Amino acid sequence: MPGVSLDNAAQLNTFLAGVERRAFRIAQMALRSPEDALDAVQETMLQLARRYAQRPQAEWPPLFYCILQSRIRDCQRRRAVRNRVMSFFGGQRDAEDDPPDPIEAAADPAGRDPSEQLAQGEAMQALETALDSLPARQREAFVLRILEGLDVADTAKAMGCSEGSVKTHLSRAVHSLRETLGEHWA
């Protein structure tokens, strides 16, 4: 990273290490492929490091999530085009079985009770299914605000919209999730 101080590079490395697992999870929820999700996260990290490392640390989260969402949309567009081309030529769309989630399969350092892990896994699966049913912008607002904890201004920057739009998308997402999952979730 030319032009970036060692202290700033260390802070960027710390930021990227802290966001890596969550970003992978977000990308995997959207793309349903660990390989594509890993590619999207790695490309996002590289672009943030190359283009925005010199920016103040407070700007990194919205920039990171904006880049990540762009990478996710790019991958989805490529898939759509590939599927259209393959169907035009009579090819079959690849049946993508959902492989096991590497994050969920990883050993839990906290050593929780297996029944608690099972219940939490089932609850997260229900949330993922409900999130999949949301429109893309509502899902994006929910993930960035609730799961990632960005404030309204940073979420608006990451989504490329106004703060009012973020609030509207989030409100609709929460309302829909409450209908789907019950009051205890949202």
C-alpha positions as a LaTeX table, in Angstrom:
\begin{tabular}{lrrr}
\hline
Residue & $x$ (\AA) & $y$ (\AA) & $z$ (\AA) \\
\hline
Met1 & 0.00 & 0.00 & 0.00 \\
Pro2 & 2.13 & 2.86 & $-1.23$ \\
Gly3 & 1.67 & 6.16 & 0.52 \\
Val4 & 0.15 & 4.57 & 3.63 \\
Ser5 & 1.89 & 4.76 & 7.00 \\
Leu6 & 2.73 & 1.60 & 8.91 \\
Asp7 & 0.33 & 2.62 & 11.68 \\
Asn8 & $-2.48$ & 3.17 & 9.17 \\
Ala9 & $-1.70$ & $-0.17$ & 7.48 \\
Ala10 & $-1.86$ & $-1.93$ & 10.85 \\
Gln11 & $-5.22$ & $-0.28$ & 11.59 \\
Leu12 & $-6.53$ & $-1.33$ & 8.18 \\
Asn13 & $-5.36$ & $-4.92$ & 8.76 \\
Thr14 & $-7.13$ & $-4.92$ & 12.13 \\
Phe15 & $-10.31$ & $-3.55$ & 10.56 \\
Leu16 & $-10.25$ & $-6.14$ & 7.77 \\
Ala17 & $-9.59$ & $-9.00$ & 10.19 \\
Gly18 & $-12.53$ & $-7.85$ & 12.31 \\
Val19 & $-14.97$ & $-7.62$ & 9.42 \\
Glu20 & $-13.87$ & $-10.64$ & 7.38 \\
Arg21 & $-16.14$ & $-13.33$ & 8.88 \\
Arg22 & $-19.23$ & $-11.14$ & 8.91 \\
Ala23 & $-18.60$ & $-9.98$ & 5.35 \\
Phe24 & $-18.20$ & $-13.60$ & 4.22 \\
Arg25 & $-21.49$ & $-14.46$ & 5.88 \\
Ile26 & $-23.27$ & $-11.55$ & 4.20 \\
Ala27 & $-21.85$ & $-12.48$ & 0.81 \\
Gln28 & $-22.68$ & $-16.15$ & 1.27 \\
Met29 & $-26.27$ & $-15.34$ & 2.24 \\
Ala30 & $-26.64$ & $-13.29$ & $-0.92$ \\
Leu31 & $-24.71$ & $-15.51$ & $-3.32$ \\
Arg32 & $-25.34$ & $-19.00$ & $-1.90$ \\
Ser33 & $-21.86$ & $-20.09$ & $-2.88$ \\
Pro34 & $-18.84$ & $-20.15$ & $-0.56$ \\
Glu35 & $-16.44$ & $-19.75$ & $-3.50$ \\
Asp36 & $-18.26$ & $-16.71$ & $-4.91$ \\
Ala37 & $-18.64$ & $-15.24$ & $-1.43$ \\
Leu38 & $-14.93$ & $-15.64$ & $-0.72$ \\
Asp39 & $-14.06$ & $-14.03$ & $-4.06$ \\
Ala40 & $-16.39$ & $-11.09$ & $-3.35$ \\
Val41 & $-14.92$ & $-10.51$ & 0.12 \\
Gln42 & $-11.33$ & $-10.77$ & $-1.10$ \\
Glu43 & $-11.95$ & $-8.37$ & $-3.98$ \\
Thr44 & $-13.64$ & $-5.97$ & $-1.57$ \\
Met45 & $-10.69$ & $-6.07$ & 0.83 \\
Leu46 & $-8.19$ & $-5.51$ & $-1.96$ \\
Gln47 & $-10.11$ & $-2.58$ & $-3.38$ \\
Leu48 & $-10.49$ & $-0.97$ & 0.04 \\
Ala49 & $-6.77$ & $-1.42$ & 0.73 \\
Arg50 & $-5.67$ & $-0.13$ & $-2.67$ \\
Arg51 & $-7.99$ & 2.83 & $-3.05$ \\
Tyr52 & $-9.11$ & 3.90 & 0.40 \\
Ala53 & $-6.41$ & 2.95 & 2.94 \\
Gln54 & $-5.34$ & 6.59 & 3.28 \\
Arg55 & $-8.89$ & 7.65 & 4.20 \\
Pro56 & $-9.83$ & 8.15 & 7.87 \\
Gln57 & $-10.64$ & 4.95 & 9.70 \\
Ala58 & $-14.22$ & 6.09 & 10.38 \\
Glu59 & $-14.92$ & 6.01 & 6.62 \\
Trp60 & $-13.83$ & 2.40 & 6.14 \\
Pro61 & $-17.03$ & 0.58 & 7.27 \\
Pro62 & $-19.45$ & 2.30 & 4.84 \\
Leu63 & $-16.89$ & 2.14 & 2.04 \\
Phe64 & $-16.25$ & $-1.54$ & 2.70 \\
Tyr65 & $-19.93$ & $-2.47$ & 2.67 \\
Cys66 & $-20.62$ & $-0.35$ & $-0.40$ \\
Ile67 & $-17.83$ & $-2.14$ & $-2.27$ \\
Leu68 & $-19.03$ & $-5.53$ & $-0.97$ \\
Gln69 & $-22.60$ & $-4.90$ & $-2.13$ \\
Ser70 & $-21.27$ & $-3.89$ & $-5.55$ \\
Arg71 & $-19.26$ & $-7.11$ & $-5.78$ \\
Ile72 & $-22.31$ & $-9.14$ & $-4.79$ \\
Arg73 & $-24.46$ & $-7.44$ & $-7.43$ \\
Asp74 & $-21.72$ & $-7.96$ & $-10.04$ \\
Cys75 & $-21.61$ & $-11.67$ & $-9.28$ \\
Gln76 & $-25.40$ & $-11.94$ & $-9.43$ \\
Arg77 & $-25.43$ & $-10.14$ & $-12.79$ \\
Arg78 & $-22.74$ & $-12.46$ & $-14.18$ \\
Arg79 & $-24.77$ & $-15.46$ & $-13.06$ \\
Ala80 & $-27.94$ & $-14.11$ & $-14.66$ \\
Val81 & $-26.17$ & $-13.50$ & $-17.97$ \\
Arg82 & $-24.48$ & $-16.91$ & $-17.84$ \\
Asn83 & $-27.81$ & $-18.60$ & $-17.11$ \\
Arg84 & $-29.53$ & $-16.76$ & $-19.98$ \\
Val85 & $-26.76$ & $-17.71$ & $-22.38$ \\
Met86 & $-26.77$ & $-21.32$ & $-21.22$ \\
Ser87 & $-30.56$ & $-21.58$ & $-21.53$ \\
Phe88 & $-30.41$ & $-20.03$ & $-25.00$ \\
Phe89 & $-27.99$ & $-22.71$ & $-26.12$ \\
Gly90 & $-29.99$ & $-25.44$ & $-24.41$ \\
Gly91 & $-27.62$ & $-25.89$ & $-21.51$ \\
Gln92 & $-28.85$ & $-26.75$ & $-18.09$ \\
Arg93 & $-28.34$ & $-24.38$ & $-15.23$ \\
Asp94 & $-26.01$ & $-25.91$ & $-12.70$ \\
Ala95 & $-27.88$ & $-27.29$ & $-9.74$ \\
Glu96 & $-26.20$ & $-25.59$ & $-6.83$ \\
Asp97 & $-26.61$ & $-27.64$ & $-3.70$ \\
Asp98 & $-26.02$ & $-25.54$ & $-0.66$ \\
Pro99 & $-22.72$ & $-26.82$ & 0.68 \\
Pro100 & $-22.17$ & $-26.75$ & 4.43 \\
Asp101 & $-21.43$ & $-23.33$ & 5.84 \\
Pro102 & $-17.72$ & $-23.20$ & 6.81 \\
Ile103 & $-18.41$ & $-20.63$ & 9.53 \\
Glu104 & $-21.14$ & $-22.72$ & 11.14 \\
Ala105 & $-19.05$ & $-25.88$ & 10.79 \\
Ala106 & $-16.08$ & $-24.29$ & 12.56 \\
Ala107 & $-15.45$ & $-25.26$ & 16.16 \\
Asp108 & $-17.01$ & $-22.91$ & 18.65 \\
Pro109 & $-14.36$ & $-21.51$ & 20.97 \\
Ala110 & $-16.96$ & $-20.63$ & 23.61 \\
Gly111 & $-17.80$ & $-24.31$ & 24.08 \\
Arg112 & $-21.57$ & $-23.84$ & 24.20 \\
Asp113 & $-23.99$ & $-26.64$ & 24.93 \\
Pro114 & $-24.82$ & $-28.65$ & 21.75 \\
Ser115 & $-28.58$ & $-28.16$ & 22.22 \\
Glu116 & $-28.02$ & $-24.41$ & 22.45 \\
Gln117 & $-25.92$ & $-24.53$ & 19.28 \\
Leu118 & $-28.66$ & $-26.48$ & 17.49 \\
Ala119 & $-31.35$ & $-24.03$ & 18.57 \\
Gln120 & $-29.24$ & $-21.07$ & 17.51 \\
Gly121 & $-28.44$ & $-22.73$ & 14.18 \\
Glu122 & $-32.12$ & $-23.36$ & 13.51 \\
Ala123 & $-32.97$ & $-19.77$ & 14.46 \\
Met124 & $-30.27$ & $-18.42$ & 12.14 \\
Gln125 & $-31.51$ & $-20.65$ & 9.33 \\
Ala126 & $-35.05$ & $-19.31$ & 9.84 \\
Leu127 & $-33.67$ & $-15.75$ & 9.75 \\
Glu128 & $-31.68$ & $-16.45$ & 6.56 \\
Thr129 & $-34.75$ & $-17.93$ & 4.88 \\
Ala130 & $-36.84$ & $-14.92$ & 5.91 \\
Leu131 & $-34.12$ & $-12.52$ & 4.73 \\
Asp132 & $-34.01$ & $-14.28$ & 1.36 \\
Ser133 & $-37.69$ & $-13.51$ & 0.89 \\
Leu134 & $-37.14$ & $-9.75$ & 1.39 \\
Pro135 & $-36.55$ & $-7.40$ & $-1.54$ \\
Ala136 & $-32.82$ & $-6.76$ & $-2.05$ \\
Arg137 & $-32.78$ & $-3.18$ & $-0.71$ \\
Gln138 & $-34.72$ & $-4.13$ & 2.43 \\
Arg139 & $-32.37$ & $-7.06$ & 3.03 \\
Glu140 & $-29.35$ & $-4.81$ & 2.50 \\
Ala141 & $-30.66$ & $-2.18$ & 4.94 \\
Phe142 & $-31.43$ & $-4.82$ & 7.56 \\
Val143 & $-28.06$ & $-6.54$ & 7.28 \\
Leu144 & $-26.07$ & $-3.31$ & 7.42 \\
Arg145 & $-28.07$ & $-1.62$ & 10.19 \\
Ile146 & $-29.04$ & $-4.54$ & 12.42 \\
Leu147 & $-26.49$ & $-7.27$ & 11.81 \\
Glu148 & $-23.47$ & $-5.06$ & 11.10 \\
Gly149 & $-24.45$ & $-2.20$ & 13.40 \\
Leu150 & $-23.76$ & 0.67 & 11.01 \\
Asp151 & $-25.51$ & 3.92 & 11.79 \\
Val152 & $-28.10$ & 5.39 & 9.42 \\
Ala153 & $-25.61$ & 7.78 & 7.76 \\
Asp154 & $-23.02$ & 5.07 & 7.10 \\
Thr155 & $-25.70$ & 2.68 & 5.86 \\
Ala156 & $-26.96$ & 5.36 & 3.46 \\
Lys157 & $-23.42$ & 5.84 & 2.15 \\
Ala158 & $-22.93$ & 2.10 & 1.74 \\
Met159 & $-26.27$ & 1.67 & $-0.05$ \\
Gly160 & $-25.90$ & 4.83 & $-2.14$ \\
Cys161 & $-29.23$ & 6.30 & $-1.05$ \\
Ser162 & $-30.66$ & 8.85 & 1.38 \\
Glu163 & $-30.96$ & 8.32 & 5.11 \\
Gly164 & $-34.74$ & 8.47 & 4.75 \\
Ser165 & $-34.62$ & 5.60 & 2.26 \\
Val166 & $-32.56$ & 3.54 & 4.69 \\
Lys167 & $-35.14$ & 4.12 & 7.42 \\
Thr168 & $-37.99$ & 3.20 & 5.08 \\
His169 & $-36.28$ & 0.03 & 3.82 \\
Leu170 & $-35.36$ & $-0.99$ & 7.37 \\
Ser171 & $-38.86$ & $-0.37$ & 8.70 \\
Arg172 & $-40.41$ & $-2.46$ & 5.93 \\
Ala173 & $-37.85$ & $-5.22$ & 6.48 \\
Val174 & $-38.47$ & $-5.37$ & 10.22 \\
His175 & $-42.25$ & $-5.38$ & 9.70 \\
Ser176 & $-41.98$ & $-8.22$ & 7.18 \\
Leu177 & $-39.59$ & $-10.22$ & 9.39 \\
Arg178 & $-41.93$ & $-9.82$ & 12.37 \\
Glu179 & $-44.78$ & $-11.21$ & 10.30 \\
Thr180 & $-42.63$ & $-14.11$ & 9.12 \\
Leu181 & $-40.67$ & $-14.93$ & 12.28 \\
Gly182 & $-42.77$ & $-13.50$ & 15.10 \\
Glu183 & $-42.21$ & $-10.65$ & 17.51 \\
His184 & $-39.23$ & $-12.21$ & 19.31 \\
Trp185 & $-36.96$ & $-11.78$ & 16.27 \\
Ala186 & $-37.11$ & $-8.16$ & 15.25 \\
\hline
\end{tabular}
